[in-house]
Amino acid sequence: MISEEMLNGLEIGTVIKSDVPKKKRDYVSYKFRNGKENQRLSFKDAGDTIDWLFIGINFVGEKKFLKCIEKDPVLSLEFRGAPGCFFGEKELSNIARHWFNTKNMRFARSMNVHDVNMLLDVERKPSNRWYTFKNGDYSPESVTKHRTAYEGLRVRHSAYSYSKNELPITPASDIVFIDKPYWLASKTICVESTCAYFGLGEVTKDGLVNMGHSLFKSTGEILGGSNTAYIRSVVYIDPKLFSLVKLNSGVLRLVAS
């Protein structure tokens, strides 16, 4: 059991090591389940341990959990086109849950824009621009049903961005703007005068949480994804089922009680 004194001593960004779950490393994606998804999932060799960054205490009813996110994401995924936009948000969390949800690390999921806002202590909302579909345009849903969107359908711009100049450099901002760009399980839409781009959010080392991956356009063009963006997992750890041991390096090690 992790003592209350130890819990109270944890700070945002504290590194906690854990064993890599002994789970098979494959994942049955939509591509193989029903042919709807064009994507590629690959695993980096994670070694024997994973580094987590402590970001706070989370309460589920009366139960207390340590909320942690991966320091260095180990999963990468490539999406392409409209199906990636349509299924991607759920698929990211499915993959994180498949890989990290063990008996004691619960509620595993992919990081989303709400986590970013919480860590930065801001409430960044997307700008309010609209795109009105023209005759012959497509939406992600219409492509999966093999038809054009109806003329006059409107979609709202929902891309997020954060300026490094506006945000203080803190352990929390260092956590968010890690060097490696990663996917957010948040749908985003970029609106321009001639078309709308649909895709998933991305966090980059330049301090942006934005529509980094344009997977699909309202014109029907299928755009490529990128396997250089990673899935960053969030887990909730039950402190009653673990102890924390301080290693010589000062890093804490999670040990099953």
C-alpha positions in Angstrom: 0.0 0.0 0.0 1.2 3.5 -0.8 1.2 5.6 2.3 -0.7 8.9 2.5 2.7 10.6 3.3 4.2 9.2 0.1 1.1 10.3 -1.9 1.3 13.8 -0.5 4.9 14.0 -1.5 4.3 13.3 -5.2 4.6 16.3 -7.5 3.4 16.9 -11.0 6.0 15.2 -13.2 7.4 12.8 -10.7 8.7 9.7 -12.6 7.3 6.4 -11.6 8.6 3.2 -13.2 6.4 0.1 -13.6 6.8 -3.3 -15.3 5.7 -3.7 -18.8 2.4 -5.7 -18.8 3.0 -9.3 -19.9 0.3 -9.1 -22.6 0.5 -10.0 -26.2 1.6 -7.1 -28.4 -0.9 -7.4 -31.2 -4.1 -5.5 -31.5 -7.1 -6.4 -33.6 -7.9 -3.2 -35.4 -11.0 -2.2 -37.5 -9.0 -3.0 -40.6 -8.9 -6.7 -39.8 -12.2 -6.9 -37.9 -14.5 -5.6 -40.6 -12.4 -4.0 -43.4 -13.5 -0.5 -42.6 -10.2 0.9 -41.4 -7.0 1.5 -43.3 -4.4 1.8 -40.6 -1.1 0.4 -39.3 -0.2 -0.2 -35.7 3.4 -0.8 -34.6 5.0 -1.4 -31.2 8.4 0.0 -30.1 10.4 -2.4 -28.0 9.6 -1.1 -24.5 12.2 -3.1 -22.6 11.3 -4.3 -19.2 9.8 -1.1 -17.7 7.7 1.9 -18.6 8.3 5.4 -17.2 5.1 7.2 -16.1 4.7 10.9 -15.1 2.5 11.6 -12.2 -0.1 14.2 -13.0 -2.5 14.1 -10.1 -5.0 12.2 -7.9 -8.3 11.1 -9.4 -11.3 10.1 -7.3 -13.8 7.5 -8.7 -16.6 7.5 -6.1 -14.7 7.1 -2.8 -11.7 5.3 -4.4 -8.5 7.2 -4.9 -6.3 6.6 -7.9 -2.9 7.9 -9.1 -3.4 9.4 -12.5 -0.3 9.0 -14.7 0.7 9.4 -18.3 3.4 7.7 -20.3 6.6 9.7 -20.4 7.8 8.2 -23.7 5.0 6.7 -25.8 5.6 3.2 -27.1 2.7 2.8 -29.6 2.6 4.4 -33.0 -0.3 4.3 -35.4 -1.0 5.3 -39.0 -4.5 6.3 -40.0 -5.6 7.2 -43.5 -8.7 8.9 -44.9 -12.3 9.3 -43.7 -12.5 6.0 -41.8 -9.6 7.1 -39.6 -11.5 10.2 -38.6 -14.7 8.2 -38.0 -13.3 5.4 -35.9 -10.0 7.0 -34.8 -11.0 8.7 -31.6 -12.4 5.5 -30.1 -9.6 3.3 -31.6 -6.8 5.3 -29.9 -8.3 4.6 -26.5 -9.0 1.0 -27.4 -5.3 0.5 -28.2 -4.1 2.2 -25.0 -6.6 0.1 -23.0 -5.6 -3.1 -24.7 -1.9 -2.5 -23.9 -2.0 -1.0 -20.4 -5.2 -2.0 -18.7 -4.1 -4.6 -16.2 -5.7 -5.8 -12.9 -4.2 -2.9 -11.0 -3.6 -0.2 -13.6 -7.2 0.6 -14.5 -9.1 2.8 -16.9 -6.3 3.0 -19.4 -7.1 5.3 -22.4 -5.4 7.7 -24.8 -4.7 11.3 -23.8 -7.2 13.9 -24.9 -7.4 17.7 -25.2 -9.1 17.8 -21.8 -6.0 16.3 -20.2 -3.9 19.0 -21.9 -6.1 21.8 -20.6 -6.0 20.4 -17.1 -2.2 20.1 -17.0 -1.7 23.6 -18.4 -4.4 25.0 -16.1 -6.1 26.7 -19.1 -9.4 26.3 -20.9 -8.4 26.6 -24.5 -11.5 26.4 -26.8 -11.4 26.0 -30.6 -12.2 29.1 -32.7 -15.7 29.4 -34.1 -15.4 29.1 -37.8 -18.0 27.2 -39.9 -17.9 25.4 -43.2 -21.1 24.8 -45.2 -21.0 21.8 -47.5 -21.5 22.3 -51.2 -23.1 20.0 -53.7 -20.8 17.0 -54.2 -18.9 17.4 -50.9 -18.3 14.5 -48.5 -18.3 14.2 -44.8 -16.6 11.3 -43.0 -19.9 9.6 -42.3 -21.1 10.0 -45.9 -17.9 8.3 -47.2 -18.5 5.2 -45.1 -22.0 5.1 -46.5 -20.7 5.7 -50.1 -22.7 8.9 -50.8 -22.2 12.6 -50.9 -23.1 14.8 -47.9 -26.3 16.9 -48.3 -25.8 20.4 -49.5 -26.1 23.0 -46.6 -24.7 20.7 -43.9 -22.4 22.7 -41.6 -19.3 21.7 -39.6 -17.5 23.9 -37.0 -13.8 24.4 -36.7 -12.5 22.5 -33.7 -8.7 22.6 -33.9 -6.9 23.6 -30.7 -3.6 25.5 -30.5 -1.4 26.8 -27.7 1.3 29.4 -28.1 4.5 28.6 -26.2 4.9 32.4 -25.7 1.6 32.5 -23.8 2.4 29.6 -21.5 4.9 29.6 -18.6 7.6 26.9 -18.7 6.6 24.5 -15.9 6.9 20.8 -15.3 3.3 20.5 -16.6 4.0 22.3 -19.9 7.2 20.1 -20.3 4.9 17.0 -19.9 2.5 18.2 -22.5 5.0 19.4 -25.1 7.2 16.4 -25.1 9.7 16.2 -28.0 7.8 13.4 -29.7 4.6 14.4 -31.4 1.7 12.2 -30.3 -2.0 11.6 -31.2 -4.8 13.0 -29.1 -8.0 11.0 -28.8 -9.9 14.2 -29.8 -11.6 14.8 -33.1 -10.6 18.0 -34.8 -11.8 19.8 -37.9 -9.9 22.5 -39.8 -12.1 24.9 -41.7 -10.9 26.8 -44.7 -12.8 28.8 -47.3 -12.7 26.1 -49.9 -13.0 22.9 -47.9 -12.9 21.3 -44.4 -10.2 18.9 -43.2 -11.1 16.1 -40.8 -8.7 14.2 -38.6 -7.4 13.6 -35.1 -5.5 16.0 -32.8 -1.8 16.1 -32.4 0.6 17.5 -29.8 3.9 18.7 -31.2 7.2 19.8 -29.7 6.5 23.3 -31.1 3.9 23.8 -28.4 0.8 23.1 -30.5 -2.2 21.0 -30.0 -3.8 21.2 -33.3 -5.2 19.5 -36.4 -1.8 18.1 -37.3 -3.1 15.1 -39.3 -5.5 15.9 -42.1 -6.8 12.5 -42.9 -9.7 13.5 -45.2 -11.1 16.6 -47.0 -14.7 17.5 -47.7 -13.8 17.3 -51.4 -13.4 13.6 -50.9 -9.6 13.5 -51.1 -8.1 10.8 -49.0 -5.0 12.2 -47.2 -2.2 10.1 -45.8 -1.5 9.8 -42.1 1.9 9.6 -40.4 3.4 6.8 -38.3 5.7 9.4 -36.5 2.8 10.3 -34.1 2.4 8.2 -31.1 -0.4 7.1 -28.7 0.2 8.5 -25.3 -1.5 6.4 -22.6 -3.2 7.6 -19.4 -3.6 5.1 -16.5 -5.2 5.2 -13.1 -3.3 3.2 -10.5 -4.9 1.9 -7.3 -2.5 3.0 -4.4 -3.9 0.2 -2.2 -2.4 -2.4 -4.5 1.1 -1.1 -4.8 4.1 0.2 -2.9 6.5 2.9 -4.1 10.3 2.2 -3.8 12.9 4.9 -4.4 15.7 3.7 -6.6 19.3 5.0 -6.4 18.5 7.4 -9.3 15.8 9.0 -7.3 13.1 7.6 -9.6 10.2 5.8 -7.8 9.5 2.2 -8.7 5.9 0.7 -8.5 5.9 -2.7 -6.8 2.8 -4.8 -6.4 2.0 -5.2 -2.7 
